[in-house]
Every structure is written in structure tokens, then in C-alpha cells.
Amino acid sequence: TSTSLPVAPSARISVLTPPLFSHPPSPAAYSTPVSQFYTPPLGYAPGSGLSAPPTGPPTSGFSMSSTYDITKGHAGRAPQSPLMPSFSAAPVSGVLTAPITQQAALSLLGETGSAITFPEVHEDTGVSSAHSGASSGGLWGFIKGVAENPMVKSVLDKTRYSVESMITTLDPGMVPYIRTGGELDIVVTSNNEAKVAAIRDAFQEVFGMAVVTGEAAQSNIAPQPVGCAAGLKGAQERIQGLRRTGVIHEKQPAVSVESFIEELLPDKWFDIGCLILEDPIHGIHLETFTQATPVPLEYVQQAKSLTPEDYSLRWSGLLVTVGEVLEKSVLKVNRTDWHLVFTGMSRQQMIYSAAKALAGMYKQHLLPGTS
């Protein structure tokens, strides 16, 4: 039991402050009783030994955490009121119990338990409708409609081709990177870069964009085919060999190149390249040939003399190629591209010309009526 000092009922607390106005305000401005803002706790009665109720927030025992996050627990929204510091008043022993303290705190904060309110956030239906209007119109529908306009597509295509032409003119090596893509996928039955590059350039020139890759394949005939039938057979065997071994799919479009020699005139031999294209999906089979390159008779006779009579593939050609004979007989001649020395035109250029014609025929078969 604690003993409290008696307080005289007539005691008054006066604070001396300097006058702030020349004419003091009327007493009516301060006529609002304190009891309107403060509810005394239960059990309080004047003259019961308790001190007068405070008229403002306590100034002692004040503490505020510097790490207090004002947005914590509010879904990232900043509250509409300033930072509310936390107060800790000195406990009064022997006067108020815990239930009374909680009841007084709830009476100050109200029944909701919080004095801070936030405005309701309404979802902007205009934004959601703009996104959902891609299929039913709106901004995205307008953009899609403009992009599908034939005139706009023509302008965009011309702009793209102009930019590509500028880039490829400055750096011709960028052509395979720019034009590689699209729906057309062609496999060349060889890993010879001259063949692959010639066919890639031709198909990309005709179709705009195409994916052209090379895969090594065997012809299963003599190294030097003799006659058109042997050349055509070798080109077909290269494609079928890749399909049998599973290197390419059964429906994969493929282009094959096979060179052969042919006696077109008496004692006059020519080297010709046979190009075939097979597209099982569309049922397209095309053949074409490169220009004929003259081969001196003596080099053909040397290749025949180096081939045994009992050679197992003698029916299809010779064991030694004309290029091998020319490489040993003529200086600065490569067995795979001896055409440049004899005609001034490389083998890659010859294959490119024939492949461009092959691509043009293939495009006409895919799109009937295309000029």
C-alpha cells in the first residue's frame, strides 16, 4: 500500500509566460473544457489522491526507432499521415491495472484499432482493357492492322532491303548472317565450303532468307564419274546415304552436287556438275547442270591409264580424278578448283549460277503462278 500526499482542492497551477499579443484573446477561445478531449480512467474521482489529468502528451520517456519503415505492412504505399513516433510513459504502480489500461487505449484509438486510414485504390480499367483489346481491337489491333497493310509492308520490306544492301556492300561477309533464317531449310550433301557457300548464296538470293547447311556424304560410285547417268546416280546416292544413316530426316529437303566428265564431241571432253533437289514433303524432284568446262584430252587419257581394268566401280567411272592429274601436271592448280586456271571462272561461281536456276525452279513449284 502506497501513501499519497493530499492535494488541496483549491490548488492552482499557474505558468508565467510573456504576453504574445497586445490584446489578449477572449476567454471564449479557450472555453472548450478539457474533458471533451480526455476521458478519465475508471475509478478516478476528484480528491481521491490522484494528480490532475495531463493536458497534453507526455514529454518524458520519449523514444523513436531510427530504423522504422513507414511503408512496412502497407503493401508498399506510403501512409497519408506523417511519421508517428512511439511514446512510452512511465508506469503508475498500484493505480491502474492491465485491463483498464487496454480499455483506455482502445477508447483513444477507436473500435478499429488504428487511427491511420488509407484511400481505396481502384484498378484502372482503361489499362486492362487496352491490354485485353489485342484481339478485339484497341491499340494493338490498330498496330496489327497497320502492319498487315500491303502498302506498309511494301515500305517496310524496301527499307529492310535497303539497310541489308548497305550492310552487305560495306561488309560482304555479313550476307550469310543477315539472310540466314526463315522457313526454308536446305541441307547440302557435302562439307566442301565452295559447294555449300554457292548453294547458300543462290537460295538466299532467290528466297530472301534461307537456312543452308552442309553434311558430308558418300556417293558410293567411282571418284571420277563418267557420263551423265553416273553423275546423277552419285548425287542421288549422297542424299539417300544421309537419310539411311539418320543424319537428315526422311522429309528433309536436300540439294546434292556431283561432277562428272562427258565426251560431248569426238575426242572432246568436258567437266559438268549435276545438281539435284529433292523435297519429299511437296513431292518435288528437280535436276540442273552447270556450264561445261573443257578438259584437254591428254589429262583424261592419263586418268584412264591410272585406273585398273578390274576396278570394281569401273562401270561408273575412273579411280583417279581429272583434278588429281591436273594438280600433278600443271603448276599452281588445285585439284578441287582447277576450273579457274583454264576458264577464268571458279567452280564456286559455276555452281552458284546453276544453283540459282535450281532455286528459281523450286520457288515456282512451291508458289504456282510466281513470275
Sine and cosine of phi, psi and omega as CSV:
sin_phi,cos_phi,sin_psi,cos_psi,sin_omega,cos_omega
0.00,0.00,0.82,-0.57,0.00,-1.00
-0.98,-0.17,0.56,-0.83,-0.01,-1.00
-0.98,-0.19,0.83,-0.56,0.00,-1.00
-0.96,-0.28,0.52,-0.86,0.01,-1.00
-0.98,0.21,0.65,-0.76,0.04,-1.00
-0.94,0.35,0.58,-0.81,0.02,-1.00
-0.92,-0.38,0.77,-0.63,0.01,-1.00
-0.94,0.35,0.73,-0.68,0.00,-1.00
-0.90,0.44,-0.43,0.90,-0.06,-1.00
-1.00,-0.01,0.11,0.99,-0.04,-1.00
-0.94,0.33,0.62,-0.78,0.02,-1.00
-0.76,-0.65,0.59,-0.80,0.03,-1.00
-0.96,-0.30,0.87,-0.49,-0.03,-1.00
-0.88,-0.48,0.63,-0.78,0.02,-1.00
-0.86,-0.51,0.81,-0.59,-0.02,-1.00
-1.00,0.02,0.88,-0.48,0.04,-1.00
-0.76,-0.65,0.56,-0.83,0.02,-1.00
-0.93,0.37,0.53,-0.85,0.01,-1.00
-0.91,0.41,0.71,-0.70,0.03,-1.00
-0.99,-0.14,-0.31,0.95,-0.03,-1.00
-0.78,-0.63,0.50,-0.87,0.06,-1.00
-0.92,0.38,-0.54,0.84,0.07,-1.00
-0.87,-0.50,0.91,-0.41,-0.03,-1.00
-0.88,0.47,0.55,-0.83,0.01,-1.00
-0.91,0.41,0.37,-0.93,-0.05,-1.00
-0.93,0.36,0.51,-0.86,0.01,-1.00
-0.89,0.45,-0.29,0.96,-0.01,-1.00
-0.91,0.41,-0.41,0.91,0.01,-1.00
-0.93,0.38,-0.40,0.92,-0.01,-1.00
-0.92,-0.40,0.41,0.91,-0.05,-1.00
-0.98,0.18,-0.10,0.99,-0.01,-1.00
-0.96,0.30,0.83,-0.55,-0.03,-1.00
-0.94,0.35,0.47,-0.88,0.00,-1.00
-0.93,0.38,-0.47,0.88,-0.05,-1.00
-0.91,0.42,-0.29,0.96,0.04,-1.00
-0.94,0.35,-0.50,0.87,-0.03,-1.00
-0.98,-0.20,-0.21,0.98,-0.09,-1.00
-0.75,-0.66,0.73,-0.68,0.05,-1.00
-0.95,-0.32,0.91,-0.42,-0.04,-1.00
-0.92,0.40,0.54,-0.84,0.04,-1.00
-0.92,0.40,0.32,-0.95,0.00,-1.00
-0.90,0.44,0.59,-0.81,0.02,-1.00
1.00,-0.01,-0.02,1.00,-0.02,-1.00
-1.00,-0.01,0.68,-0.73,0.05,-1.00
-0.55,-0.83,0.62,-0.78,0.01,-1.00
-0.86,0.51,0.66,-0.75,0.02,-1.00
0.97,0.24,0.24,0.97,0.01,-1.00
-1.00,0.02,0.16,0.99,0.03,-1.00
0.99,-0.15,-0.01,1.00,0.02,-1.00
-1.00,-0.08,0.46,-0.89,0.02,-1.00
-0.97,0.24,0.27,-0.96,-0.01,-1.00
-0.89,0.46,0.55,-0.84,0.00,-1.00
-0.92,0.40,0.57,-0.82,-0.01,-1.00
-0.93,0.37,0.55,-0.84,0.01,-1.00
-0.99,-0.13,0.04,1.00,-0.01,-1.00
-0.34,-0.94,0.02,-1.00,0.00,-1.00
-0.93,0.38,0.53,-0.85,0.01,-1.00
-0.91,0.42,0.54,-0.84,0.02,-1.00
-0.97,-0.25,-0.12,0.99,0.02,-1.00
-0.96,-0.28,0.45,-0.89,0.00,-1.00
0.95,0.30,0.41,0.91,-0.02,-1.00
-0.99,0.11,0.72,-0.69,0.03,-1.00
-0.53,-0.85,0.61,-0.79,0.03,-1.00
-0.64,-0.77,0.77,-0.64,-0.03,-1.00
-0.98,0.18,0.71,-0.70,-0.01,-1.00
-0.98,0.20,-0.27,0.96,-0.01,-1.00
-0.99,-0.16,0.28,0.96,-0.02,-1.00
-0.94,0.35,0.80,-0.60,-0.01,-1.00
-1.00,-0.09,0.91,-0.40,-0.09,-1.00
-0.94,0.35,-0.39,0.92,-0.03,-1.00
-0.99,-0.12,0.00,1.00,-0.06,-1.00
-0.93,0.37,0.76,-0.65,0.04,-1.00
0.99,0.15,0.14,0.99,-0.02,-1.00
-0.86,-0.52,0.41,0.91,0.05,-1.00
0.86,0.52,0.56,0.83,0.08,-1.00
0.99,0.14,-0.03,1.00,-0.03,-1.00
-1.00,-0.04,0.69,-0.73,0.04,-1.00
-0.97,0.25,0.71,-0.70,0.01,-1.00
-0.91,0.41,0.35,-0.94,-0.06,-1.00
-1.00,0.07,-0.09,1.00,0.02,-1.00
-0.92,-0.39,0.37,-0.93,0.00,-1.00
-0.93,0.38,0.12,-0.99,-0.02,-1.00
-0.86,0.51,0.80,-0.60,-0.02,-1.00
-0.98,-0.19,0.95,-0.31,0.01,-1.00
-0.94,0.33,0.34,-0.94,0.02,-1.00
-0.99,-0.15,0.65,-0.76,-0.01,-1.00
-0.92,-0.40,0.58,-0.82,0.11,-0.99
-0.77,-0.64,0.96,-0.29,-0.01,-1.00
-1.00,0.10,0.46,-0.89,0.02,-1.00
-0.91,0.41,0.72,-0.70,-0.04,-1.00
-0.93,0.36,0.55,-0.84,0.07,-1.00
-0.96,-0.27,0.91,-0.41,-0.09,-1.00
-1.00,0.06,0.68,-0.74,0.11,-0.99
0.98,0.22,0.17,0.99,-0.04,-1.00
-0.90,-0.44,-0.84,0.54,-0.06,-1.00
-0.93,-0.37,0.62,-0.78,0.05,-1.00
-0.99,-0.14,0.17,-0.99,-0.06,-1.00
-0.88,0.48,-0.70,0.72,-0.01,-1.00
-0.89,0.45,-0.60,0.80,0.00,-1.00
-0.93,0.36,-0.63,0.78,0.03,-1.00
-0.89,0.46,-0.72,0.70,0.03,-1.00
-0.89,0.45,-0.61,0.79,0.01,-1.00
-0.91,0.41,-0.63,0.78,0.03,-1.00
-0.92,0.39,-0.63,0.78,0.02,-1.00
-0.91,0.42,-0.65,0.76,0.02,-1.00
-0.92,0.38,-0.53,0.85,0.04,-1.00
-0.93,0.36,-0.46,0.89,0.03,-1.00
-0.98,0.18,-0.64,0.77,-0.04,-1.00
-0.99,0.12,-0.30,0.95,-0.04,-1.00
1.00,-0.08,0.08,-1.00,-0.06,-1.00
-0.95,0.30,-0.40,0.91,-0.02,-1.00
-0.97,0.25,-0.35,0.94,0.01,-1.00
1.00,0.09,0.04,1.00,0.01,-1.00
-0.54,-0.84,0.70,-0.71,0.01,-1.00
-0.99,-0.12,-0.03,1.00,-0.03,-1.00
-0.97,-0.26,0.79,-0.61,0.00,-1.00
-0.89,-0.45,0.46,-0.89,-0.02,-1.00
-0.81,-0.58,0.57,-0.82,0.03,-1.00
-0.95,0.32,0.54,-0.84,0.02,-1.00
-0.95,0.33,0.69,-0.72,-0.01,-1.00
-0.99,-0.14,0.90,-0.44,0.01,-1.00
-0.99,-0.13,0.71,-0.70,0.00,-1.00
-0.93,0.36,0.70,-0.71,0.01,-1.00
-0.98,0.21,0.96,-0.29,-0.03,-1.00
-0.95,0.32,-0.31,0.95,-0.02,-1.00
-0.93,0.36,-0.60,0.80,-0.02,-1.00
-0.94,0.33,-0.69,0.72,0.00,-1.00
-0.91,0.41,-0.59,0.81,0.01,-1.00
-0.94,0.34,-0.49,0.87,0.04,-1.00
-0.93,0.37,-0.62,0.78,0.02,-1.00
-0.96,0.28,-0.62,0.79,-0.01,-1.00
-0.98,0.20,-0.10,1.00,-0.02,-1.00
-1.00,-0.01,0.27,0.96,-0.01,-1.00
-0.90,0.43,-0.59,0.81,-0.03,-1.00
-1.00,-0.06,-0.39,0.92,-0.07,-1.00
-0.95,-0.30,0.24,0.97,0.02,-1.00
0.87,-0.49,-0.54,-0.84,0.01,-1.00
0.98,0.19,-0.34,-0.94,-0.07,-1.00
-0.91,0.42,-0.73,0.68,-0.04,-1.00
-0.92,0.39,-0.59,0.81,0.07,-1.00
-0.90,0.44,-0.60,0.80,0.05,-1.00
-0.90,0.43,-0.70,0.72,0.00,-1.00
-0.90,0.44,-0.67,0.74,0.01,-1.00
-0.90,0.44,-0.64,0.77,0.01,-1.00
-0.91,0.41,-0.62,0.79,0.03,-1.00
-0.92,0.38,-0.67,0.74,-0.03,-1.00
-0.91,0.42,-0.49,0.87,-0.01,-1.00
-1.00,0.05,-0.02,1.00,0.03,-1.00
-0.92,0.39,0.75,-0.66,-0.04,-1.00
-0.85,0.52,-0.62,0.78,-0.01,-1.00
-0.92,0.40,-0.68,0.73,0.01,-1.00
-0.91,0.41,-0.66,0.75,0.03,-1.00
-0.89,0.46,-0.61,0.79,0.02,-1.00
-0.90,0.43,-0.66,0.75,0.03,-1.00
-0.91,0.42,-0.68,0.74,0.01,-1.00
-0.91,0.43,-0.64,0.76,0.02,-1.00
-0.90,0.43,-0.67,0.74,0.02,-1.00
-0.90,0.43,-0.62,0.79,0.03,-1.00
-0.91,0.42,-0.68,0.74,0.00,-1.00
-0.90,0.44,-0.70,0.72,0.01,-1.00
-0.91,0.42,-0.57,0.82,0.03,-1.00
-0.91,0.40,-0.68,0.73,0.02,-1.00
-0.91,0.42,-0.68,0.73,0.03,-1.00
-0.89,0.46,-0.65,0.76,0.00,-1.00
-0.90,0.44,-0.64,0.77,0.02,-1.00
-0.90,0.44,-0.69,0.72,-0.03,-1.00
-0.92,0.39,-0.70,0.72,-0.03,-1.00
-0.94,0.34,-0.46,0.89,0.07,-1.00
-0.94,0.34,-0.68,0.74,0.02,-1.00
-0.94,0.33,-0.60,0.80,-0.02,-1.00
-0.64,-0.77,1.00,-0.06,-0.02,-1.00
-0.87,0.48,-0.39,0.92,0.00,-1.00
-0.93,0.38,-0.18,0.98,0.01,-1.00
-1.00,0.09,-0.12,0.99,-0.05,-1.00
-0.87,0.50,-0.76,0.65,-0.01,-1.00
-0.88,0.47,-0.52,0.85,-0.03,-1.00
-0.97,0.24,-0.58,0.81,-0.04,-1.00
-0.97,0.25,-0.66,0.75,-0.11,-0.99
-1.00,-0.09,0.03,1.00,0.06,-1.00
-0.99,0.16,0.87,-0.50,-0.03,-1.00
0.53,-0.85,-0.21,-0.98,-0.02,-1.00
1.00,0.03,-0.12,-0.99,-0.07,-1.00
-1.00,0.04,-0.32,0.95,-0.05,-1.00
-0.99,0.14,0.83,-0.56,-0.01,-1.00
-0.79,-0.61,0.91,-0.41,-0.06,-1.00
-0.87,-0.49,0.68,-0.74,0.09,-1.00
-0.92,-0.39,0.78,-0.63,0.04,-1.00
-0.99,-0.13,0.74,-0.68,-0.07,-1.00
-0.99,0.14,0.80,0.60,0.04,-1.00
-0.21,-0.98,0.50,-0.87,0.13,-0.99
-0.97,-0.25,0.21,0.98,0.09,-1.00
-0.95,0.31,0.85,-0.52,-0.09,-1.00
-0.90,0.43,-0.51,0.86,0.02,-1.00
-0.89,0.45,-0.69,0.72,0.02,-1.00
-0.93,0.37,-0.74,0.67,-0.07,-1.00
-0.90,0.44,-0.70,0.71,-0.02,-1.00
-0.91,0.42,-0.64,0.77,0.00,-1.00
-0.90,0.43,-0.70,0.72,-0.01,-1.00
-0.95,0.32,-0.60,0.80,0.04,-1.00
-0.89,0.46,-0.73,0.68,0.00,-1.00
-0.89,0.46,-0.62,0.79,-0.03,-1.00
-0.92,0.38,-0.74,0.68,-0.04,-1.00
-0.94,0.33,-0.59,0.81,0.06,-1.00
-0.94,0.34,-0.48,0.88,0.06,-1.00
-0.94,0.34,-0.61,0.80,-0.05,-1.00
-0.99,0.13,-0.70,0.72,-0.09,-1.00
-1.00,-0.09,-0.13,0.99,-0.03,-1.00
1.00,0.04,-0.84,0.55,0.04,-1.00
-0.69,-0.73,0.65,-0.76,0.00,-1.00
-0.30,-0.95,0.53,-0.85,0.09,-1.00
-0.98,-0.21,0.91,-0.41,-0.04,-1.00
-0.82,-0.57,0.87,-0.49,0.01,-1.00
-0.79,-0.61,0.32,-0.95,-0.03,-1.00
-0.90,-0.43,0.59,-0.81,0.06,-1.00
-0.70,-0.71,0.76,-0.65,-0.01,-1.00
-0.91,0.41,0.69,-0.72,-0.03,-1.00
-0.57,-0.82,0.42,-0.91,0.01,-1.00
-0.97,-0.23,0.59,-0.81,-0.01,-1.00
-1.00,0.03,-0.34,0.94,0.02,-1.00
0.87,0.49,0.40,0.91,0.11,-0.99
-0.76,-0.65,-0.12,-0.99,-0.02,-1.00
-0.90,0.43,0.53,-0.85,0.01,-1.00
-0.83,0.55,-0.57,0.82,0.04,-1.00
-0.90,-0.43,1.00,-0.07,0.01,-1.00
-0.92,0.40,0.55,-0.83,0.03,-1.00
-0.83,-0.56,0.86,-0.51,0.01,-1.00
0.99,-0.17,0.45,-0.89,-0.04,-1.00
-0.91,0.41,-0.61,0.79,-0.01,-1.00
-0.90,0.44,-0.63,0.77,0.01,-1.00
-0.92,0.39,-0.64,0.77,0.03,-1.00
-0.89,0.45,-0.67,0.74,0.02,-1.00
-0.92,0.39,-0.62,0.78,0.02,-1.00
-0.90,0.43,-0.66,0.75,0.01,-1.00
-0.90,0.43,-0.64,0.77,0.01,-1.00
-0.92,0.40,-0.64,0.77,0.02,-1.00
-0.93,0.38,-0.62,0.78,0.00,-1.00
-0.90,0.43,-0.54,0.84,0.03,-1.00
-0.90,0.43,-0.68,0.74,0.00,-1.00
-0.93,0.36,-0.71,0.70,-0.02,-1.00
-0.90,0.43,-0.56,0.83,0.03,-1.00
-0.90,0.44,-0.65,0.76,0.04,-1.00
-0.92,0.38,-0.56,0.83,0.02,-1.00
-0.96,0.30,-0.64,0.77,-0.01,-1.00
-0.91,0.41,-0.64,0.77,-0.03,-1.00
-0.99,0.13,-0.07,1.00,0.03,-1.00
0.98,0.18,0.22,0.97,0.03,-1.00
-0.93,0.38,-0.63,0.78,0.07,-1.00
-0.83,-0.56,0.35,-0.94,-0.02,-1.00
-0.96,0.26,0.37,-0.93,0.00,-1.00
-0.89,0.46,-0.47,0.88,-0.02,-1.00
-0.98,-0.18,0.16,0.99,-0.06,-1.00
-0.96,0.26,0.82,-0.57,0.11,-0.99
-0.91,0.42,0.68,-0.73,-0.08,-1.00
-0.62,-0.78,0.49,-0.87,0.07,-1.00
-0.83,-0.56,0.72,-0.70,-0.03,-1.00
-0.79,-0.61,0.58,-0.82,-0.02,-1.00
-0.80,-0.59,0.74,-0.67,0.05,-1.00
-0.60,-0.80,0.79,-0.61,0.01,-1.00
-0.99,-0.10,0.56,-0.83,0.01,-1.00
-0.55,-0.84,0.26,-0.97,0.07,-1.00
-0.92,-0.39,0.53,-0.85,-0.09,-1.00
-0.56,-0.83,0.65,-0.76,0.07,-1.00
-1.00,0.00,1.00,-0.02,-0.05,-1.00
-0.98,0.22,-0.54,0.84,0.05,-1.00
-0.79,-0.61,0.35,-0.94,-0.02,-1.00
-0.83,0.55,0.84,-0.54,0.01,-1.00
0.86,0.51,0.39,0.92,0.07,-1.00
-0.80,-0.60,0.92,-0.40,-0.07,-1.00
-0.96,-0.26,0.49,-0.87,-0.01,-1.00
-0.69,-0.72,0.53,-0.85,0.09,-1.00
-0.99,-0.17,0.81,-0.59,-0.08,-1.00
-0.75,-0.66,0.58,-0.81,0.07,-1.00
-0.96,-0.29,0.74,-0.67,0.03,-1.00
-0.98,-0.20,0.80,-0.61,0.04,-1.00
-0.88,-0.47,0.78,-0.62,0.07,-1.00
-0.79,-0.61,0.49,-0.87,0.05,-1.00
-0.78,-0.62,0.75,-0.66,0.04,-1.00
-0.83,-0.56,0.82,-0.58,0.07,-1.00
-0.79,-0.62,1.00,-0.04,-0.05,-1.00
-0.90,0.43,-0.45,0.89,-0.04,-1.00
-0.90,0.44,-0.71,0.70,-0.03,-1.00
-0.99,-0.14,0.01,1.00,0.01,-1.00
0.91,0.41,0.64,0.77,-0.05,-1.00
-0.95,-0.32,0.76,-0.65,0.07,-1.00
-0.70,-0.71,0.88,-0.47,-0.07,-1.00
-0.78,-0.63,0.53,-0.85,0.06,-1.00
-0.71,-0.70,0.55,-0.83,0.10,-0.99
-0.42,-0.91,0.15,-0.99,-0.09,-1.00
-0.69,-0.72,0.45,-0.89,0.08,-1.00
-0.99,0.14,0.11,-0.99,0.06,-1.00
-0.93,0.37,0.45,-0.89,-0.03,-1.00
-0.99,0.11,0.78,-0.62,0.01,-1.00
-0.96,-0.28,0.86,-0.52,-0.03,-1.00
-0.89,0.45,0.61,-0.79,0.04,-1.00
-0.83,-0.56,0.83,-0.56,0.02,-1.00
-0.84,0.54,0.60,-0.80,-0.09,-1.00
-0.88,0.47,-0.63,0.78,-0.06,-1.00
-0.88,0.48,-0.53,0.85,0.01,-1.00
-0.96,0.28,-0.55,0.84,0.07,-1.00
-0.93,0.37,-0.65,0.76,0.02,-1.00
-0.90,0.43,-0.61,0.79,0.06,-1.00
-0.89,0.45,-0.66,0.76,0.02,-1.00
-0.91,0.42,-0.58,0.81,0.05,-1.00
-0.93,0.37,-0.65,0.76,-0.02,-1.00
-0.92,0.39,-0.44,0.90,0.02,-1.00
-1.00,0.07,-0.03,1.00,0.01,-1.00
-0.97,-0.23,0.84,-0.54,0.00,-1.00
-0.89,0.46,0.46,-0.89,0.00,-1.00
-0.93,0.36,-0.52,0.85,-0.01,-1.00
-1.00,-0.07,0.39,0.92,0.01,-1.00
-0.90,0.44,0.75,-0.66,-0.14,-0.99
-0.92,0.40,-0.47,0.88,-0.02,-1.00
-0.96,-0.27,0.43,0.90,-0.03,-1.00
-0.91,0.42,-0.43,0.91,0.03,-1.00
-0.89,0.46,-0.42,0.91,-0.05,-1.00
-0.97,-0.23,-0.28,0.96,-0.01,-1.00
0.29,-0.96,-0.48,-0.88,-0.12,-0.99
-0.93,-0.38,0.41,-0.91,0.01,-1.00
-0.97,0.24,-0.51,0.86,-0.02,-1.00
-0.94,-0.34,0.72,-0.70,-0.02,-1.00
-0.99,0.12,0.35,-0.94,0.06,-1.00
-0.90,0.43,-0.57,0.82,0.02,-1.00
-0.89,0.46,-0.60,0.80,0.04,-1.00
-0.91,0.41,-0.64,0.77,0.02,-1.00
-0.92,0.40,-0.69,0.73,0.00,-1.00
-0.91,0.41,-0.58,0.82,0.00,-1.00
-0.91,0.42,-0.56,0.83,0.01,-1.00
-0.99,0.11,-0.41,0.91,-0.10,-0.99
-0.99,-0.13,-0.52,0.86,-0.09,-1.00
-0.90,-0.44,0.70,-0.72,0.01,-1.00
-0.95,0.31,0.53,-0.85,0.07,-1.00
0.83,0.55,0.68,0.74,0.03,-1.00
-0.84,-0.54,0.75,-0.66,0.06,-1.00
-0.99,-0.12,0.69,-0.72,-0.07,-1.00
-0.90,0.44,-0.45,0.89,-0.03,-1.00
-1.00,-0.02,-0.24,0.97,-0.02,-1.00
-0.54,-0.84,0.89,0.46,0.04,-1.00
-1.00,0.08,-0.14,0.99,-0.04,-1.00
-0.90,0.43,-0.53,0.85,-0.05,-1.00
-0.90,0.44,-0.57,0.82,-0.02,-1.00
-0.96,0.30,-0.58,0.81,-0.09,-1.00
-1.00,0.01,-0.44,0.90,-0.07,-1.00
-0.82,-0.57,-0.24,0.97,-0.09,-1.00
0.99,0.17,0.10,0.99,0.00,-1.00
-0.80,-0.60,0.79,-0.61,-0.07,-1.00
-0.96,0.29,0.31,-0.95,0.03,-1.00
-0.92,0.39,-0.55,0.83,0.02,-1.00
-0.89,0.45,-0.63,0.78,0.03,-1.00
-0.92,0.39,-0.60,0.80,0.03,-1.00
-0.92,0.40,-0.69,0.72,0.02,-1.00
-0.91,0.41,-0.59,0.81,0.02,-1.00
-0.88,0.47,-0.69,0.72,0.00,-1.00
-0.88,0.47,-0.70,0.71,0.00,-1.00
-0.94,0.35,-0.62,0.79,0.00,-1.00
-0.92,0.39,-0.54,0.84,0.05,-1.00
-0.92,0.40,-0.63,0.77,0.09,-1.00
-0.92,0.40,-0.62,0.78,0.03,-1.00
-0.91,0.42,-0.66,0.75,0.04,-1.00
-0.91,0.42,-0.61,0.79,0.03,-1.00
-0.90,0.44,-0.67,0.74,0.05,-1.00
-0.91,0.41,-0.63,0.78,0.00,-1.00
-0.90,0.43,-0.62,0.78,0.02,-1.00
-0.92,0.40,-0.63,0.78,0.04,-1.00
-0.90,0.43,-0.58,0.82,0.03,-1.00
-0.95,0.30,-0.55,0.83,0.01,-1.00
-0.96,0.27,-0.63,0.77,-0.03,-1.00
-0.86,-0.51,1.00,0.02,0.01,-1.00
-0.87,0.49,0.66,-0.76,-0.01,-1.00
1.00,-0.02,-0.02,1.00,0.02,-1.00
-0.98,0.18,0.78,-0.63,-0.01,-1.00
-1.00,0.04,0.00,0.00,0.00,0.00
